[in-house]
């Protein structure tokens, strides 16, 4: 019995030491990720308000260590709150949760993912503001009323001008009568009608319209899918749909993107 009790206590002690060791190992891994030089430079640049430079450094940290959950969180936070690239933010937030499901920031990350999805939905289908909509309706009604008044005034001016021109152009009655008598006494000369040219009735060949060329954008430094879409007045989702094999977080300088 004594041996069984000693064995049981040893087993419990081994399990506790394994759990504690796992926690220490997880914390050490997290600290190791933050010790990366690119990670440190990214935090320094973010502190100095250089958010695009910070994002580039965190991307380099991921190139060194693709499994860095800390770098994914920092990139998600930058794209979400500073760079307004919500598609990229969702990607990095979800990668953070995949790499570290029991993260202490899991609740915050899930909340921000919902917020980013809502921002994307609003950009695609903006909700109307009732107050602004009513103001716009009132403004359009006022403009419509003013345009009707101006149109009515222009009609009156045109009618008066036409009547004045007609009164000035009409000849005296004696002149009209003399012209009618002269026309009645003058024989009309008949001129033969020229035959129609045989080619006059042939329809002309129509030139088919030239095919439209697809637009292509060449990626420049510091550009994102959202900034490119804004430059052409289109949606970020439309750009992603036109380039299904393009990763929005890894755009390269000189890369060609199809534009819808």
C-alpha positions in Angstrom: 0.0 0.0 0.0 2.8 2.4 0.9 4.5 1.8 -2.5 1.2 2.5 -4.3 0.8 5.8 -2.4 4.4 6.8 -3.2 3.8 6.0 -6.9 0.5 8.0 -7.0 2.2 11.0 -5.4 5.0 10.8 -7.9 2.5 10.6 -10.8 0.6 13.7 -9.6 3.9 15.6 -9.1 5.0 14.7 -12.7 1.8 15.9 -14.2 2.0 19.3 -12.3 5.6 19.7 -13.4 4.7 19.0 -17.0 1.9 21.6 -16.9 4.2 24.2 -15.4 6.9 23.4 -17.8 4.5 23.8 -20.7 3.3 27.2 -19.5 6.9 28.4 -19.1 7.7 27.1 -22.5 4.8 28.9 -24.1 5.8 32.2 -22.3 9.4 31.7 -23.4 8.3 31.2 -27.0 6.2 34.4 -26.9 9.2 36.3 -25.5 11.5 34.8 -28.1 9.1 36.1 -30.8 9.3 39.6 -29.4 13.1 39.5 -29.2 13.3 39.3 -33.0 15.2 42.5 -34.3 12.5 43.2 -36.9 9.8 42.8 -34.3 11.6 45.3 -32.0 12.0 47.8 -34.9 8.4 47.4 -35.8 7.3 48.4 -32.3 9.7 51.4 -32.3 8.4 52.6 -35.6 4.8 52.2 -34.5 5.6 54.3 -31.4 7.0 57.0 -33.6 3.8 57.0 -35.7 5.5 55.4 -38.8 2.8 52.8 -39.2 3.6 51.7 -42.7 7.3 51.2 -41.8 6.2 49.3 -38.7 4.0 47.0 -40.8 6.9 46.3 -43.1 9.2 45.3 -40.2 6.5 43.0 -38.7 6.2 41.4 -42.1 9.9 40.8 -42.1 9.6 39.2 -38.7 7.1 36.8 -40.2 9.5 35.9 -43.0 12.0 35.0 -40.3 9.5 33.2 -38.2 6.2 32.4 -40.0 4.8 31.0 -36.8 5.1 34.2 -34.8 1.6 34.8 -33.3 2.8 38.0 -31.7 3.8 39.5 -35.2 0.4 38.5 -36.6 -1.3 40.3 -33.8 0.7 43.5 -34.2 0.0 43.4 -38.0 -3.7 42.8 -37.4 -3.8 45.7 -35.0 -1.9 48.1 -37.4 -4.0 47.2 -40.4 -7.2 47.5 -38.3 -6.7 50.7 -36.4 -4.0 52.7 -38.3 -3.9 51.7 -42.0 -7.7 50.8 -42.5 -6.9 47.7 -44.5 -9.6 45.5 -42.9 -9.1 42.5 -45.2 -5.5 42.2 -44.2 -6.4 42.8 -40.5 -8.8 39.9 -40.6 -6.2 37.6 -42.1 -3.6 38.4 -39.4 -6.1 38.2 -36.5 -7.2 34.8 -37.6 -3.6 33.6 -38.1 -2.9 34.8 -34.5 -5.8 32.7 -33.2 -4.7 29.6 -35.2 -1.2 29.8 -33.9 -2.2 30.6 -30.3 -5.8 29.5 -29.6 -5.5 30.1 -25.9 -4.0 33.6 -26.3 -4.8 36.1 -23.6 -5.9 38.4 -26.4 -8.3 35.9 -27.9 -11.5 37.7 -26.8 -10.2 41.1 -28.1 -9.1 39.5 -31.4 -12.5 37.9 -32.0 -14.2 41.2 -31.3 -11.9 43.1 -33.7 -12.5 40.5 -36.4 -16.3 41.1 -36.1 -15.6 44.9 -36.3 -13.4 44.5 -39.4 -16.1 42.4 -41.1 -18.6 45.1 -40.3 -16.4 47.8 -41.8 -16.0 45.8 -45.0 -19.7 45.3 -45.2 -20.3 49.0 -44.7 -17.8 49.9 -47.5 -19.7 47.5 -49.9 -23.2 48.4 -48.8 -23.2 51.8 -46.9 -26.3 52.3 -44.7 -28.2 55.6 -45.5 -28.3 58.3 -42.8 -31.9 59.4 -42.4 -31.0 62.9 -41.3 -28.6 63.5 -44.2 -31.0 61.8 -46.6 -33.8 64.2 -45.6 -31.5 67.2 -46.0 -30.5 66.0 -49.5 -34.2 65.6 -50.4 -35.0 69.1 -49.3 -32.0 70.5 -51.2 -33.0 68.7 -54.4 -36.6 69.9 -54.1 -35.4 73.5 -53.7 -33.2 73.2 -56.8 -36.0 71.6 -58.7 -38.4 74.5 -57.9 -35.7 77.1 -58.9 -35.1 75.3 -62.2 -38.8 75.3 -63.0 -39.0 79.0 -62.4 -36.0 79.6 -64.6 -37.4 77.4 -67.4 -40.7 79.2 -67.3 -38.9 82.6 -67.6 -36.8 81.3 -70.6 -40.0 80.1 -72.3 -41.6 83.5 -72.0 -38.4 85.2 -73.3 -38.2 82.9 -76.3 -41.9 83.4 -77.2 -41.5 87.2 -77.0 -38.3 87.1 -79.1 -40.0 84.8 -81.7 -43.1 87.2 -82.0 -40.8 90.2 -82.4 -38.7 88.5 -85.1 -41.8 87.4 -87.0 -43.3 91.0 -86.9 -40.0 92.4 -88.3 -39.6 89.8 -91.0 -43.2 90.0 -92.4 -43.4 92.2 -95.7 -46.2 94.8 -96.2 -49.5 93.4 -97.7 -48.9 95.3 -101.1 -45.6 93.6 -101.6 -47.1 90.2 -100.9 -49.9 90.8 -103.4 -47.4 91.9 -106.1 -45.3 88.8 -105.6 -48.3 86.5 -105.9 -49.3 88.1 -109.2 -45.8 87.8 -110.6 -45.7 84.1 -109.6 -49.0 83.5 -111.3 -47.9 85.0 -114.6 -44.5 83.4 -114.8 -44.5 79.8 -116.4 -42.7 77.2 -114.3 -39.8 75.4 -116.0 -39.7 71.7 -115.6 -36.4 70.2 -115.0 -35.8 66.5 -115.6 -35.2 64.5 -112.5 -31.8 62.9 -112.5 -31.8 59.2 -112.1 -30.7 57.9 -108.8 -27.1 56.5 -108.8 -27.2 52.8 -108.6 -24.8 52.8 -105.7 -26.8 55.4 -103.7 -29.1 52.8 -102.1 -26.4 50.4 -101.1 -26.0 50.3 -97.3 -22.6 51.3 -96.0 -20.5 48.7 -94.2 -20.3 49.4 -90.4 -17.0 49.1 -88.7 -17.2 46.8 -85.6 -16.2 48.6 -82.3 -12.7 48.0 -81.1 -12.6 45.5 -78.2 -12.0 47.1 -74.8 -8.7 46.5 -73.1 -8.5 45.2 -69.5 -7.0 47.7 -67.1 -3.9 46.7 -65.2 -2.3 48.4 -62.2 1.4 48.1 -61.4 2.0 47.9 -57.6 4.1 50.7 -56.2 5.9 51.0 -52.9 3.7 51.0 -49.7 0.5 50.3 -51.7 -2.3 48.0 -50.4 -5.3 46.5 -52.1 -7.5 49.1 -50.3 -5.4 52.1 -51.4 -5.3 50.8 -55.0 -9.1 50.3 -55.0 -9.6 53.8 -53.7 -7.3 55.3 -56.4 -9.6 53.8 -59.2 -12.9 54.4 -57.3 -13.7 50.7 -57.0 -14.1 48.3 -54.1 -11.3 46.4 -52.5 -13.4 43.2 -52.8 -13.7 43.8 -56.6 -9.9 44.0 -56.9 -9.5 40.8 -54.9 -12.2 39.1 -57.1 -10.3 40.1 -60.2 -7.1 38.7 -58.8 -8.1 35.5 -57.0 -4.6 34.1 -56.6 -3.2 37.3 -55.1 -2.4 37.5 -51.3 -3.5 41.0 -50.2 -0.8 41.0 -47.5 2.1 40.2 -49.8 1.9 42.7 -52.6 5.2 43.1 -54.4 6.5 46.3 -56.0 6.1 45.9 -59.8 3.4 43.3 -59.5 0.5 43.5 -62.0 -3.1 43.6 -60.7 -6.1 43.2 -63.0 -8.7 46.0 -62.4 -12.4 45.3 -63.1 
